[in-house]
Amino acid sequence: MNLSSIIDRGALYFPEKTALVFGSDRFTYKDLKAATDRVAFYLAERGVRRGDRIAVYIPNRPEWLAAYYGIIRLGAVAVCIGAAYKKREIEQLLNESAAGRVITCDELAAQVPEHSILPSLEDTIVWENESGLESVFRSRSATPPKAFPPVDCDLDDACVILFTGGTTGAPKGAMLTHRNILFTAQNVCYHERAAPEDNVLGFLPLHHVFGGNHIMNSLLYSCGTLVLQKSFDMDRMLAAVQAEKITRLYSVPTVFIRLLNTAGIGKYLSSVHYCFSAAASMASEIVRRWREQFNLVIHEAYGMTETASLVTFNHLYRHKIGSVGAPAGVVEVKIAAADGREAAPGESGEILIRGPNVMKGYFGKPEATARVLQNGWLRSGDIGRLDDEGYLFIVDRIKDLIISGGLNVYPSEVEEILYTHPAVEECAVVGIPHAEYGEAVTAFVKPRQGQACTEAELIAHCKNQVASYKAPKQIQFVAELPKSPAGKILKREIRKNLPG
C-alpha cells in the first residue's frame, strides 16, 4: 500500500481529466502521475530510500504536489514545512525531524540554514537548479514516461510528518501513516459526497492538515479538480470561483467572516453547492447569517493534525448549528470527566478519540507520545460535550480556559456572544493576569467597517446574555488579529504581547 497510489487511480480512470489548475497552467491526471514518477526516479538516483525523511519547503505550487507524492512513492517520509517559516524556524523543524534532505525553490532557498548547523541534513535541493526536476511539468508527450511503481509499504509505516504544537510551545512532528491518510481521504469523500465533477479552490497552505489532507488528498482520491492558489487573496479567489465554476468552497472562519461582510458576494457563489469550514471553531452566529444570506449551510468538522483531519462531521442530513457533528465512520469519540470516568451526555470533559486516523506518534518524542496516546485513545487537549444524539460540541481548548475569581470561563462562549453584536467583525478572548481575579477576561475586537461601538457597550452586551463574571473586564479594539497561514487566530501571539 502507498498513499501516492491515489494519483495512479486518477490516471487510470480519468487520464485526460484536469487534476490541477495553477494560474494559466492546467495538468491532467496523466500529467500529475508522470510528474510524480519523474520526481521518484530523480530522488532514487540521489540515493533516497524507503523510510528516509525528506523535507518539502515549497509554496503552494504544482511542484509541491510532485515533491510530496514523489517522496511518498519511494516509501520515504514527506516532512511538510510551511513556506511562511523563516530560517530560525526551519532549523528547528529540520532538527526535530532529522530530515536528510530538503527540497525547496529559488524564492525560499535563502531561508534554509547552513548544513554545518544541521547534523542530519545531507543535501538541499533547489528545484529550479536541477534539470531532473525543473522540467518535470514541462516534459509532456503523447508517450507517457517510464512508470515508477509505488513502493509497497506497510499500512502503519509513516509517510508524512506534519508539525503541531506551535501554538503551545515547541513543535512536535506528528507521524501520519498510509493508513491514517488513506482512511481520512475515504472518510471525507464519503461524508461530503465528493465526486469527479467537483472543482475545489485550494488557497490554504498544503503543509497544513486541512489544506493537505482534508482538501488535497481527499479531492484527488475522488478524482476531482484542484484549483491551486499560492495564498489567500480576496480578488483572486473570487475570480477563480467564477472562472473555474468552483463547486465546493473550503475555507476558515476568518475568510467566511470577510466574505459575509463584503457587499455583492452572492453573485460569485452561483456554482457553489457545498461550503466547509475548519482550522478553528466557527461562531454559530456566522453560520446562521451565512445560511440566511446565501441559502448555503457551512458544514463543519472536528479534527486535528494528530488525527489526519476528520474526527466528526456536521452533516449532510442532520446539521446542527453550533455542533461539529457526529463521529465520522468508524472513528470513536468519548468525553472524559475530570475524575476520569466517561462523562454523561451534556457533561463537559476532555475529548478522547480512537480510530484508524489516529497518528503513529510524535517523531523522536516517546514521552510526549505517551502523554497523549493512552490505552488506545488519543487525548485531544480539547474540552467538549456530547449531546444525547451523539453530536459533539466544542467547549474550548484546555489551555485557553480562563480562571477568573476562581470560576471557569470558556473564551469561546464569550466570543459567541460578541459575534452577535453588529459592530464585531472578529474577536478573540484571553485571560490577562490580574492581582484580584487571578485572570481578567479580556476581549480583542476588530470592528466591522462602518460600524461603531464603545467598550462599555460591548461589555453590557455580554452581561445581558451571560453571567457577569464571564463578561470581559476590558475590550481592546485592534485593526487586525494575528493569524496563522491557515487563517486561525493565534491567541499565543496575543498573549505574547500582553504586559507583564
C-alpha positions as CSV (number, residue, x, y, z in Angstrom):
1,M,0.0,0.0,0.0
2,N,1.2,3.5,-0.8
3,L,-0.6,6.9,-0.4
4,S,0.7,8.0,-3.8
5,S,-1.4,5.3,-5.5
6,I,-4.3,7.8,-5.4
7,I,-2.5,9.6,-8.3
8,D,-2.4,6.3,-10.2
9,R,-6.1,5.8,-9.7
10,G,-6.9,9.2,-11.2
11,A,-4.5,8.5,-14.2
12,L,-6.2,5.1,-14.7
13,Y,-9.8,6.2,-14.5
14,F,-9.6,9.8,-15.9
15,P,-6.2,10.2,-17.6
16,E,-7.2,13.3,-19.6
17,K,-9.2,14.9,-16.9
18,T,-7.8,18.1,-15.4
19,A,-6.4,17.3,-12.0
20,L,-4.6,20.6,-11.2
21,V,-5.0,24.2,-12.2
22,F,-2.4,26.8,-11.3
23,G,-2.9,30.2,-12.9
24,S,-2.9,29.6,-16.7
25,D,-1.4,26.1,-16.3
26,R,-3.6,23.0,-16.4
27,F,-2.4,19.5,-15.7
28,T,-4.3,16.2,-16.3
29,Y,-4.1,13.2,-14.0
30,K,-1.8,11.7,-16.6
31,D,0.5,14.7,-16.3
32,L,0.4,14.6,-12.5
33,K,1.3,10.9,-12.5
34,A,4.2,11.5,-14.9
35,A,5.5,14.3,-12.7
36,T,5.3,12.1,-9.6
37,D,7.2,9.3,-11.4
38,R,9.9,11.7,-12.6
39,V,10.4,13.0,-9.0
40,A,10.6,9.5,-7.7
41,F,13.2,8.5,-10.3
42,Y,15.2,11.6,-9.6
43,L,15.3,11.0,-5.8
44,A,16.0,7.4,-6.2
45,E,19.1,8.3,-8.3
46,R,20.1,10.7,-5.4
47,G,20.1,7.7,-3.0
48,V,16.7,8.3,-1.3
49,R,15.3,5.0,0.1
50,R,12.3,3.7,2.0
51,G,12.0,5.4,5.4
52,D,14.2,8.4,4.6
53,R,12.8,11.7,5.7
54,I,12.8,14.4,3.0
55,A,11.5,17.9,3.8
56,V,9.3,19.8,1.4
57,Y,9.7,23.6,1.7
58,I,7.9,25.0,-1.3
59,P,4.9,27.4,-1.5
60,N,1.5,26.2,-2.9
61,R,2.7,25.4,-6.4
62,P,2.4,22.3,-8.7
63,E,6.0,21.4,-7.6
64,W,4.7,20.9,-4.0
65,L,2.4,18.1,-5.2
66,A,5.1,16.5,-7.3
67,A,7.6,16.5,-4.5
68,Y,5.2,15.3,-1.9
69,Y,3.8,12.3,-3.9
70,G,7.2,11.6,-5.4
71,I,8.8,11.2,-1.9
72,I,6.0,9.0,-0.7
73,R,6.1,6.9,-3.9
74,L,9.6,5.8,-2.8
75,G,8.3,4.8,0.6
76,A,10.1,7.8,2.1
77,V,8.5,10.3,4.5
78,A,7.5,13.8,3.4
79,V,8.3,16.3,6.1
80,C,6.0,19.2,5.4
81,I,7.3,22.7,6.2
82,G,5.2,25.9,5.7
83,A,6.5,28.4,3.2
84,A,5.9,31.2,5.7
85,Y,8.6,29.9,8.0
86,K,11.9,31.6,8.3
87,K,15.5,30.4,8.8
88,R,15.3,30.0,12.6
89,E,12.0,28.1,12.4
90,I,13.3,25.9,9.5
91,E,16.4,25.0,11.6
92,Q,14.2,23.9,14.4
93,L,11.9,21.8,12.2
94,L,14.7,20.1,10.3
95,N,16.4,19.2,13.6
96,E,13.1,18.0,15.0
97,S,12.5,15.7,12.1
98,A,16.2,14.7,11.4
99,A,15.5,15.2,7.7
100,G,18.3,14.1,5.4
101,R,17.3,16.3,2.5
102,V,15.2,19.3,1.9
103,I,13.5,20.2,-1.5
104,T,12.9,23.9,-1.9
105,C,12.8,26.5,-4.6
106,D,14.6,29.7,-5.6
107,E,12.4,32.1,-3.7
108,L,12.9,30.2,-0.4
109,A,16.3,28.7,-0.7
110,A,18.0,31.5,1.3
111,Q,16.0,30.6,4.3
112,V,17.4,27.0,4.5
113,P,20.1,27.1,7.2
114,E,23.7,26.1,6.5
115,H,24.4,22.3,6.7
116,S,27.1,22.8,9.3
117,I,24.4,23.5,12.0
118,L,22.1,20.7,10.9
119,P,23.8,17.4,11.7
120,S,21.3,15.2,9.7
121,L,21.0,17.4,6.6
122,E,23.0,15.9,3.7
123,D,21.5,17.9,0.8
124,T,19.5,21.0,-0.1
125,I,17.8,20.5,-3.5
126,V,16.7,23.7,-5.2
127,W,14.0,22.8,-7.8
128,E,15.0,25.3,-10.5
129,N,18.7,24.3,-10.3
130,E,18.1,20.6,-11.0
131,S,17.5,19.6,-14.6
132,G,15.8,16.4,-13.4
133,L,13.2,18.5,-11.5
134,E,12.9,21.8,-13.4
135,S,11.5,20.0,-16.5
136,V,9.1,17.8,-14.5
137,F,6.0,19.7,-15.6
138,R,7.3,20.8,-19.0
139,S,8.2,17.4,-20.3
140,R,4.8,16.4,-21.6
141,S,4.5,14.0,-24.5
142,A,2.0,11.7,-26.1
143,T,4.0,8.7,-24.8
144,P,4.0,8.6,-21.0
145,P,7.4,8.3,-19.3
146,K,8.5,5.1,-17.7
147,A,6.4,4.4,-14.6
148,F,7.9,4.3,-11.1
149,P,5.8,1.7,-9.3
150,P,4.9,2.9,-5.7
151,V,7.0,1.1,-3.1
152,D,4.7,-1.4,-1.3
153,C,4.6,-0.1,2.3
154,D,3.0,-1.4,5.5
155,L,-0.2,0.5,6.2
156,D,1.3,1.6,9.5
157,D,4.5,3.0,8.0
158,A,4.8,6.7,8.4
159,C,4.5,8.6,5.1
160,V,4.1,12.2,6.3
161,I,5.3,14.3,9.2
162,L,3.2,17.3,10.0
163,F,4.1,19.7,12.7
164,T,1.8,20.6,15.6
165,G,2.0,22.2,18.9
166,G,3.3,25.6,17.7
167,T,0.5,27.3,19.5
168,T,1.6,25.8,22.8
169,G,5.4,25.8,22.5
170,A,8.0,23.7,20.8
171,P,6.6,22.0,17.6
172,K,6.2,18.2,17.5
173,G,6.2,16.2,14.3
174,A,3.1,14.1,14.1
175,M,3.8,10.9,12.1
176,L,0.9,10.1,9.9
177,T,0.8,6.7,8.2
178,H,-0.5,5.5,4.9
179,R,-3.5,4.0,6.8
180,N,-4.2,7.3,8.6
181,I,-4.3,9.4,5.4
182,L,-6.0,6.9,3.1
183,F,-8.7,6.3,5.7
184,T,-9.2,10.1,6.0
185,A,-9.5,10.5,2.3
186,Q,-12.1,7.8,2.0
187,N,-14.0,9.2,5.1
188,V,-14.1,12.8,3.8
189,C,-15.2,11.6,0.3
190,Y,-18.0,9.5,1.7
191,H,-19.3,12.0,4.2
192,E,-19.1,15.0,1.8
193,R,-20.3,13.0,-1.2
194,A,-17.2,14.2,-3.2
195,A,-17.3,13.4,-6.9
196,P,-15.1,13.7,-10.0
197,E,-17.2,16.6,-11.2
198,D,-16.1,18.7,-8.2
199,N,-13.9,21.8,-8.7
200,V,-12.3,22.9,-5.4
201,L,-10.3,26.0,-4.7
202,G,-7.1,25.4,-2.7
203,F,-5.6,28.6,-1.3
204,L,-4.9,27.2,2.2
205,P,-1.3,26.0,2.8
206,L,-0.7,22.4,1.7
207,H,1.7,21.7,4.6
208,H,-1.3,22.1,6.9
209,V,-3.6,19.1,7.8
210,F,-6.6,20.9,6.4
211,G,-5.1,22.0,3.1
212,G,-3.0,18.9,2.5
213,N,-5.2,16.0,3.9
214,H,-8.8,17.2,4.1
215,I,-8.7,19.1,0.8
216,M,-5.8,17.9,-1.5
217,N,-5.6,14.2,-0.7
218,S,-9.3,13.7,-0.4
219,L,-10.1,15.7,-3.6
220,L,-7.5,13.7,-5.6
221,Y,-8.9,10.5,-4.2
222,S,-12.3,11.4,-5.6
223,C,-10.6,12.4,-8.9
224,G,-11.9,16.0,-8.7
225,T,-10.0,19.1,-9.9
226,L,-7.9,21.2,-7.6
227,V,-7.6,24.9,-8.5
228,L,-4.5,25.8,-6.6
229,Q,-3.5,29.3,-5.4
230,K,-0.4,30.4,-3.7
231,S,-2.2,32.1,-0.8
232,F,-5.5,33.8,0.1
233,D,-6.3,36.9,-1.9
234,M,-9.9,38.0,-2.0
235,D,-10.0,39.3,-5.6
236,R,-8.0,36.4,-7.0
237,M,-10.2,33.9,-5.0
238,L,-13.5,35.4,-6.2
239,A,-12.2,35.5,-9.8
240,A,-11.3,31.8,-9.7
241,V,-14.6,30.8,-8.1
242,Q,-16.4,32.3,-11.1
243,A,-13.9,31.3,-13.9
244,E,-13.4,27.7,-12.7
245,K,-17.0,27.2,-11.6
246,I,-16.0,26.1,-8.1
247,T,-18.5,23.7,-6.6
248,R,-17.0,23.2,-3.1
249,L,-15.7,26.1,-1.1
250,Y,-13.3,25.1,1.7
251,S,-12.1,27.9,4.0
252,V,-11.6,29.0,7.6
253,P,-13.8,31.2,9.8
254,T,-11.9,34.4,9.2
255,V,-12.4,34.1,5.5
256,F,-16.1,33.3,5.7
257,I,-16.5,36.3,8.0
258,R,-14.8,38.6,5.4
259,L,-17.0,37.2,2.6
260,L,-20.1,37.7,4.7
261,N,-19.2,41.3,5.4
262,T,-18.4,42.2,1.8
263,A,-21.2,43.5,-0.4
264,G,-22.2,41.8,-3.6
265,I,-20.5,38.4,-2.8
266,G,-23.6,36.4,-3.6
267,K,-23.1,36.7,-7.4
268,Y,-19.8,34.9,-7.2
269,L,-21.3,31.8,-5.5
270,S,-23.7,30.6,-8.1
271,S,-21.7,27.4,-8.8
272,V,-21.0,26.6,-5.1
273,H,-23.2,23.9,-3.6
274,Y,-21.1,23.0,-0.6
275,C,-19.3,25.1,2.0
276,F,-16.9,23.8,4.7
277,S,-15.0,25.5,7.4
278,A,-12.2,24.1,9.6
279,A,-9.0,25.0,11.4
280,A,-10.9,26.9,14.2
281,S,-14.4,26.9,15.7
282,M,-17.0,28.8,13.8
283,A,-19.3,31.1,15.8
284,S,-22.9,29.9,15.5
285,E,-24.0,33.4,14.6
286,I,-21.8,33.4,11.5
287,V,-23.3,30.0,10.3
288,R,-26.8,31.4,10.8
289,R,-26.1,34.6,8.9
290,W,-24.4,32.7,6.0
291,R,-27.4,30.5,5.6
292,E,-29.8,33.4,5.7
293,Q,-27.8,35.4,3.2
294,F,-26.8,32.7,0.7
295,N,-29.0,29.8,1.4
296,L,-25.9,27.6,2.0
297,V,-25.0,25.6,5.1
298,I,-21.4,25.9,6.3
299,H,-20.6,22.4,7.2
300,E,-18.0,21.8,9.9
301,A,-16.0,19.0,11.4
302,Y,-13.7,18.4,14.3
303,G,-10.2,17.2,13.6
304,M,-6.6,17.8,14.4
305,T,-3.2,17.2,13.0
306,E,-2.8,14.1,15.1
307,T,-6.0,12.6,13.6
308,A,-5.0,13.3,9.9
309,S,-8.1,15.6,9.9
310,L,-11.6,14.3,10.1
311,V,-13.0,13.0,13.5
312,T,-16.6,14.2,13.4
313,F,-18.7,15.7,10.6
314,N,-21.7,18.1,10.7
315,H,-23.7,16.9,8.5
316,L,-25.4,16.5,5.1
317,Y,-28.6,15.0,6.6
318,R,-29.0,16.4,10.1
319,H,-27.0,19.6,10.5
320,K,-26.9,21.2,14.0
321,I,-25.7,24.8,14.2
322,G,-23.2,25.1,17.0
323,S,-22.0,21.5,16.8
324,V,-19.1,20.0,15.0
325,G,-21.1,16.9,14.2
326,A,-21.2,13.2,15.0
327,P,-18.3,10.8,14.8
328,A,-17.4,10.0,11.2
329,G,-17.3,6.4,10.0
330,V,-15.6,4.1,12.5
331,V,-13.9,6.8,14.4
332,E,-14.9,6.7,18.1
333,V,-15.3,9.8,20.4
334,K,-15.9,9.9,24.2
335,I,-15.7,12.5,26.8
336,A,-13.5,12.0,29.9
337,A,-14.8,13.8,33.0
338,A,-12.3,15.4,35.4
339,D,-12.4,12.4,37.7
340,G,-11.5,10.0,34.8
341,R,-14.9,8.4,34.3
342,E,-16.8,8.6,31.0
343,A,-18.9,11.7,31.0
344,A,-22.7,11.5,30.6
345,P,-24.5,13.3,27.7
346,G,-24.3,17.0,28.2
347,E,-21.4,16.9,30.6
348,S,-18.1,18.6,29.6
349,G,-14.7,17.0,29.7
350,E,-11.7,16.2,27.6
351,I,-12.4,14.8,24.1
352,L,-10.8,11.3,23.6
353,I,-10.5,9.8,20.1
354,R,-9.9,6.3,18.8
355,G,-9.8,5.1,15.2
356,P,-7.7,4.3,12.1
357,N,-7.0,8.0,11.6
358,V,-5.0,8.5,14.8
359,M,-1.3,9.2,14.3
360,K,1.5,6.7,15.0
361,G,3.1,9.2,17.4
362,Y,5.4,12.2,17.6
363,F,8.7,11.7,15.8
364,G,11.6,11.3,18.3
365,K,9.4,12.1,21.3
366,P,8.3,9.0,23.1
367,E,7.4,10.8,26.3
368,A,5.2,13.3,24.5
369,T,3.6,10.4,22.6
370,A,2.9,8.5,25.8
371,R,1.2,11.6,27.3
372,V,-1.4,11.8,24.5
373,L,-1.8,8.2,23.4
374,Q,-3.2,6.2,26.3
375,N,-4.9,2.8,26.2
376,G,-5.6,3.2,22.5
377,W,-7.2,6.6,22.9
378,L,-5.8,10.0,21.8
379,R,-6.1,12.7,24.4
380,S,-7.1,15.8,22.4
381,G,-6.5,18.6,24.9
382,D,-9.9,20.0,23.9
383,I,-12.9,20.3,26.1
384,G,-16.2,19.2,24.7
385,R,-19.6,17.6,25.3
386,L,-21.7,15.1,23.5
387,D,-25.5,15.6,23.4
388,D,-28.0,12.7,23.7
389,E,-27.8,12.2,19.9
390,G,-24.0,11.8,19.8
391,Y,-23.3,15.2,18.4
392,L,-20.1,16.9,19.6
393,F,-19.9,20.4,20.8
394,I,-16.5,22.0,21.4
395,V,-16.4,24.0,24.7
396,D,-12.8,25.2,24.4
397,R,-9.1,24.3,24.4
398,I,-7.9,23.2,27.9
399,K,-5.0,25.6,27.6
400,D,-7.4,28.5,26.7
401,L,-9.5,28.1,29.8
402,I,-9.6,31.3,31.9
403,I,-9.9,31.0,35.7
404,S,-11.3,34.4,36.9
405,G,-12.1,34.8,40.6
406,G,-11.9,31.0,41.0
407,L,-14.6,30.5,38.3
408,N,-14.0,28.8,34.9
409,V,-14.6,31.0,31.8
410,Y,-14.6,29.4,28.4
411,P,-13.4,32.0,25.9
412,S,-15.4,30.5,23.0
413,E,-18.7,31.1,24.9
414,V,-17.9,34.8,25.3
415,E,-16.7,35.1,21.6
416,E,-20.1,33.6,20.5
417,I,-21.9,36.5,22.3
418,L,-19.6,39.1,20.9
419,Y,-20.2,37.9,17.4
420,T,-23.9,38.6,17.8
421,H,-23.1,42.3,18.1
422,P,-23.4,44.0,14.6
423,A,-20.2,46.0,15.2
424,V,-17.9,43.0,15.7
425,E,-16.2,41.5,12.7
426,E,-13.6,39.3,14.5
427,C,-12.7,38.8,18.1
428,A,-10.6,36.7,20.5
429,V,-11.0,36.4,24.2
430,V,-8.0,35.7,26.5
431,G,-7.1,35.9,30.2
432,I,-4.8,38.6,31.4
433,P,-3.0,38.2,34.8
434,H,-4.9,40.2,37.4
435,A,-4.0,40.8,41.1
436,E,-7.6,40.4,42.3
437,Y,-9.2,37.9,39.9
438,G,-6.1,35.8,39.0
439,E,-7.1,36.3,35.4
440,A,-9.2,39.1,33.9
441,V,-11.4,38.2,30.9
442,T,-10.2,40.4,28.1
443,A,-11.6,40.7,24.5
444,F,-9.6,41.8,21.5
445,V,-12.1,43.1,18.9
446,K,-11.7,44.0,15.2
447,P,-14.7,46.3,14.5
448,R,-16.7,45.9,11.3
449,Q,-16.1,48.6,8.8
450,G,-18.6,51.4,9.0
451,Q,-19.9,50.3,12.4
452,A,-19.0,52.0,15.7
453,C,-19.3,50.8,19.3
454,T,-17.7,51.5,22.7
455,E,-16.0,49.3,25.2
456,A,-18.9,49.9,27.7
457,E,-21.5,48.9,25.0
458,L,-19.8,45.6,24.2
459,I,-19.3,44.7,27.9
460,A,-23.0,45.5,28.6
461,H,-24.0,43.4,25.5
462,C,-22.2,40.4,27.1
463,K,-23.5,41.0,30.6
464,N,-27.0,40.9,29.2
465,Q,-26.5,37.3,28.0
466,V,-24.1,35.6,30.3
467,A,-23.1,35.7,34.0
468,S,-21.3,38.9,34.8
469,Y,-18.1,37.1,35.8
470,K,-17.8,35.8,32.2
471,A,-18.2,39.2,30.6
472,P,-15.0,40.9,29.5
473,K,-13.4,43.2,32.1
474,Q,-12.0,45.2,29.3
475,I,-12.2,45.4,25.5
476,Q,-9.2,46.3,23.3
477,F,-10.0,47.4,19.8
478,V,-7.5,46.3,17.1
479,A,-7.1,46.8,13.4
480,E,-6.2,43.1,12.8
481,L,-5.9,40.0,14.9
482,P,-2.7,37.8,14.4
483,K,-3.4,34.7,12.3
484,S,-1.6,31.6,11.2
485,P,-1.0,30.8,7.5
486,A,-4.2,28.7,7.7
487,G,-6.2,31.7,8.9
488,K,-6.5,30.6,12.5
489,I,-6.5,33.4,15.1
490,L,-3.3,33.0,17.2
491,K,-4.1,33.6,20.8
492,R,-0.5,32.8,21.8
493,E,0.6,35.9,19.8
494,I,-2.0,38.0,21.6
495,R,-0.7,36.7,25.0
496,K,2.9,37.2,24.0
497,N,2.3,40.9,23.5
498,L,0.4,41.4,26.8
499,P,2.1,43.5,29.6
500,G,3.8,41.5,32.3
